[in-house]
Amino acid sequence: MEYQKQLDKLEGFFKEGETTQQKIGVEFEHFIVEQDTWRAIDYRDDDGIEDILEELARQGWEKEEENGHLVGLTSQQAKVSLEPGGQIEISSYPQGEIEKLKEIYSAFLEDLIPILDNKDYYLVTTGYQPKSKIDQIEWNPKQRYQIMSDYLETKGKCAHNMMKGTAALQVALDYEDEVDFINKFRVANALSPLFAILTDNAPVFEGEVYSQQTLRTYIWDNTDPARTGIIEEVFEEDFGYRKYAEYILTREPILLKTNDQCLTTGDKNCREIFKENEFGTQELEHILTMVFPDVRLKQFIEIRMTDSIPPDLSWAMVVLYKGLFYEQQNLERLSKLVAGFSLEEVLAAREESMVDGLDAVLGNYKLIDLAAQLLEWAKRGLSSSEVDYLEPLAKIIDAKQTLASQIKSKLKAGRTEAFKRDILNLYVKGE
């Protein structure tokens, strides 16, 4: 397939995603740990992740298997999948109402929590594994993850930490047309350092208190720079569907799936691989998932830099995104705001936030002050009942202290039990 035809096909695919529905999709990633030891539960353990999925399946979920192993579940409203280290993810299908999203997530918890209670396990929402070290966590049996682990290990020192040790909240947003996509995508990239620090919830790295901030940002920056971080092309005047297509086609897909088998593609990029071959929808959708920037495009915009955080703060962030990106006046305000930020300033804020946290500077703003401004703008685009969801986020902004900072202060003071109680506040009970 000629390069221009490759670009045309990707551009057409993105255009097919245009919609005026303004729905939201949410992905919650969690760790499952042993109550007594806080050890990560592995896939093949007795009463391990596969057994947990088997018990969930008996609640009415449909099984997804690979080479004889249970690796996922589906229902009419959501999908359960596994990250490489056994992190369990629930992805809701897009919904127009926050309450419907909550209903789907709560139903999942009502199925899962009793299973975990019976096994003396906790379900934990935090940005990084709270106890087990990476070499102590086994890989789940998905073939693609083994190929990815071998490839990414050559690209960055934290690749395996990313795959097996991190957990996130990811939010998917619709776009109406290419102009709307550009505005939302550019705003989300420019503000990614702010969204990351607001949800910093990774106080521990490899069993030790992490001395800096936004651990997941550090890990992603040391995974594979060619496919992570800020997409620099976003700040170019001619950015749009085609520029994003160029970004995708110049990246290496790592692997392709053929006849239910994953085949390595080595160092060939997508443009080279598909020069001699047509790619269908399955291949197209796959290559779009093999880049991991802070914000990415499929047939929706996926905001990815948020740590796995407690449910109340998760809903606060979902509502914040809704108020900022789905209210036209707010999107216009944000577009004007970020037009004043250069790529260099955004990259500098990203680096500075890992050291100075909420005191880092983006353009002429401290991140904490910018957060307070965005919170007020978001409220203008929300109903009164939706505004109530923002309270946990308002508390972080008022305290000027992230969840990770609060927990680290107690750990540094030797208050280990207080740390455990704080983490247990992240234990999702589905109430």
N, C-alpha and C positions, 0 to 999 in steps of 0.2 A: 504494500500500500504506500503510495507516494506520501511524502511528509505533509503536503497541503491537504490531502484527503484525510490524513490522521487528525490534523488540526480541525478540519471541517466537522469530522465526526464527533470529536469532543465538544466543540462549540455547540453543535446541534443538541447533544445530550444535555448540556447545561441549560440551553434554552427551553428544552422540554420540562425542566424543573420549575419554570416560572409559574407562580400561582398567587392569587389574591387572598388565599384562605387565612394566612397568618396563624398557622398552627405551630405547636411547640412539641419537640421530642426530647426526652431526657434519658440519659444513661447513668445509672448509679453503679459504681464499683465498690466492692466490699472485701475485707479480709475475714476469714474464718480462723479463729485461734482457740487453743485449748484453754479452758478457764484457769486451771491451776498453774500452768507453766507459761502461758501466752505463746506457746510454740505454734507456728503456722501449720495448719492441717493440709497434708499433701493429698494428691489425687488418689494414690494407691494405698493410703493408710487403711487399716481396719477402721470402719466407720469414717472413711475419708470422703473426699469431695465426690467421687463417683457414687458412693453409697448415698450421699445426701441427695444427689440428683435423682437417683432411683426412687427415693422416698418422695421427693417432690413430684415425680412422674405419677405416683399413685394418687396425687391430689387432683389429677386431671390434665396435667401438662403433657404435651406430645413430645416424644423422644427424638433427638437428633444424634445419630451415631456415626463414628468414623473408625473403620478397621476394627469393628467389634467393641469399641469403647463408647460409652455415653458421654457426649461432650457438650450437649446443649438441650434446651427445652423451648417449646413454643406454646402460646395460647392465642386466643383471638385478639388479645390486646397487647401482648408483650412477648419478649424473647429473653431467655436466660442463656448466657454464654459464659465461657471461661477464658480468663487471661492466662498467660503462660505459667505463672506460678500458682495457679489455682484460685486467683481472685475471682469472685463470682459477680457477674454483671447482670442487672435487669435493665432492659431497654424497652421503654414504653413506645408504642406506635403513636405518631403525632396526634395531638388533641388540641382543640380550640379553647379549652377551659382548664385552669389550674386545678380546680376541684376534681376534674376527671383524671388528671395525672396523679393526683394524690390517692384517689380511689384505686387506681391500678397498682401503684406502689404498695399501698397498705394491704391489698389482697395478696400480693406476693409475700409480704412479711408475715401475714397470718398463716400462710402455708409453711414458710421456712422456719420461723422462730421456734415453734414447738419441737420441730425435728432437732434443732441445735440444742435446745434446753435439755432434751432427753439424752444428748451425747455429752453434756457438760462443755459446750462450746459457746463462744461469744461471736457475734457478728459485729465487726468493728469498721467504722468509717474514719479513716485517717489517710494522709497522703503517702505514707511509707510504712512498711512492715514494722510493727512496734517492738518485736523481739527477735525473731529468727533472722540469721544472716543469709545472704544470697546463696552461698554454697551449701546451706543446710536445707534449701527448698528445692524439691524436685520439679522437673518440667512436667506439665500435663501432656498427654499422648498425641496431641494434634501434630501431624507431620509438618505443617507449615511453620510451627514454632521452633522446631529443631533446625530447620533450614535457616530461618531468620536469626536464630541465636548464633549459628556458625558464621553467618555473613556479618551481622552487626558487631560481633566481637572484634572484628578486624577494623572497625570504623571508630569506635569510641570506648573509653575505659569504663563507662557506666551503662553500657548496652544491656547487660544482664540485670543490673539493678533496675533499669527501666522496665524490662519485660516481667520480671518476677517480683519486684519489690514495691512498685508504685500502684496507686489507685486514684481515680479521678471522678469528678462529676462533669459530664459533657452535655451540652445543650444544643439542639438543632433548631434553626430558624428558617422560615420561608423567605423567598425574595420574589418580588412582583415582575421585574424585568431586569435588563442588564444594568441600567442606571441604579436601580435599587440595590442590586447585588454589589456593585462597586462601592456605594456609600456604606452599606452595612459591613462589608468585608474590610474596607479601609479603616473604619472606625474601630472594629473589633481588634484588628492588628495593632493599631496605634495605642489602644488602651490595654493591650494584653498584660503589660507589666503591672498595671493597677489591679486587674481582675485576679492575677496570680497572687499578689501580696494580700489582697483582701481576704482570700480564702486559704492563706498559708496554714496548713494543718499537719505539718510533718516535723514534730519536735525531735525525733530520734532517727539516726542513720546507722545502720549496721550495729544496733545495740547500744550506741552511745549518743549522748545529747548532741544534737547538731548545732554547731556554734554560729552558723549564719542563718539566712532567711531563704524562703522559697526554694527548698531542697529540690522539688521536682523540676524547677527551671534549670538548676545546676545539672541534674541528671540528664535532662533532655539535651542540654547543650553539649554533653559529653557522650551522646549516643551515636549520632551520625549527622554532622552539620549540614550535609547536602539535602536532608529531608526533614529537618526540625527547625524550630524557632520562628522568627519573623520572616515572612515572604517579602523579600526586598522589592520585588517587582510591583508590589501593591502601591508603592509611593511614586511610581512613574505615572506621568500624565495619561499615557495611553493604556493603562491597565484595564483589563476587562476579561471576558470569557477566553479570548484568544491568548492573551498573555498567560492566563492560568493554564491553558492547554499546553503552551510552550514549556511552562514550568514542569508539568507532569511528564511530558514526553522526553525531557532531558534528564529524568531521574531513572534509576535502576529499579525494576520491579522486584528484584531479589528472587522471585519464584513465579511460576504460572501453574495453574491447575488444569490438567488434561486427563480425561477419563478417570476422574476421582483420584488422581495421583498428582502430587506436587513435584514439579521439576525445577531445579535451580536454573537461574539465568545468568549467574556470575556478574561480571562487570558491564554487561551490555545494557544500554538504556532502552527505554520503551520505543523511541524512534527507530533504533537499530533493529530491535526484535521484530517490530511489525512492518519493517520495510518489505519483507518478502511474504508476509502473511496478513490476511484480513483479521481484525479483531472484532468480536461480537460484543454484545452487552455484558456477558459474564466477564470477559477479559477487561473490558472498559471499567466496570465497577470495581474489579480487583485492583487495577493499577491506581485507582483513586484512593484506595485504602492503604497503599504502601508508602505514602508520605505521611509524616506526623508533625506538621507545623502547628503552632498555637491555634490557628484558625484554618480550616480547610473546606473545600467545596466538593460536594457530590452533586445531588440534585436538591440540596439544601446547604445552608451555612452551618458548620459545626464549630462551636466555641469550646476549646479543649483544655485551657490552662488552669481550670479550677480544680483544686485538691478534692479528694473525697472528704466530705464534711458532714456534720450531723444533719438529720432531716430538716430541722427548722431553718438552719442556715442555707441548706440546699434550696428550699423553696424560696427563701429570700433572694438568692441569686437568680433563680428562674424568673421570679417576678421582676427583679431589677432589669434583666435582659428584655423582658416583655415591655416594660415601661419605657425603656430607652430606645429600642429598635423598632417597635411596632406602633409608636406614636409619631406621626410624621413630623410635627414641629420639633420634637426632641431629636429625631434623626437629623433634621436640618441643623439644629444647634450643634449637635455632635460633629457633623461634617465640617461645619465652620471652625469648630474648636480644633479638630485634629489637622485641619489644613495648615494650621500654624506650627505643627510639629514636623520636624525633618526626620528622615530615617535615622540619621546619626543620633538625634535626641532620644528617639524611641529605644534604640539599641543601648544607649548610655543609661537610660532609666532602667532597662532590664538588668544591666550589670549592677547598677547602684542599688537596686531593690534587694539583691541578694546579700548585700552588706548592711544597708541602712534601713531596709524594710519600708515602712510607711513614711519615713522621712526622706526617702529618695525623691528626686526631682524629675519631672517630665515637662520640658519646655520651661515655662515660668511658674509652674505649679508644684507644690509638694503633693505627693500622691495622696496623703491623708486629706488635704484640702480639696483636691479634685474629687475624691470619693464623696465627700460631703455634698459637693455641688451636684454630682450625678444623682445622688440619692434624692435630692430635692427636685431635680428635673424629672426623674422617674415617677415621682408621686403625681405629677400633673397628667401623666398618661394612663393612670390606673383608677379603677373604681375604689371606693372607700374600703371595701372588704379586702381588695388586693393590697392596698397600702399597708394593712395590718401585718401582712407577711414580711414586710421589710424590717420589723422591729429587731430581730437578732443581728442583722447587718448594721442597723443604727447603733446598737450597743458596742459593736467592735469599733465603729468610727468614733463614737463618743469617748471610749476608753483609750483609743489610739494604741491598741494592743491586739495583735492577732491571737487566734486560738493557740498556735504553736508557741508564741512568746509567753502566754499565760502558763502553759504547761511546763515550758523550759525553766521558768522562774522557780517553780516548785521543785523540779528535779535538781537544779543547781543548789537548792537549799537542803537537799537530802530528803525531801518529802516524797519518798517513793510511793507510799500508799495513797497520797494525794494525787500523784500522777495516775495511778491505776483507777482511782475514782473518776478522774477527769476523762480518761479514755473510756471508762464505762459509761460516762454520760454520752459518749458517741455510739454506744451499743444500741442498736436499733431494736426497739421493742414493738414497733408497729402500733403504737397507741394513737 
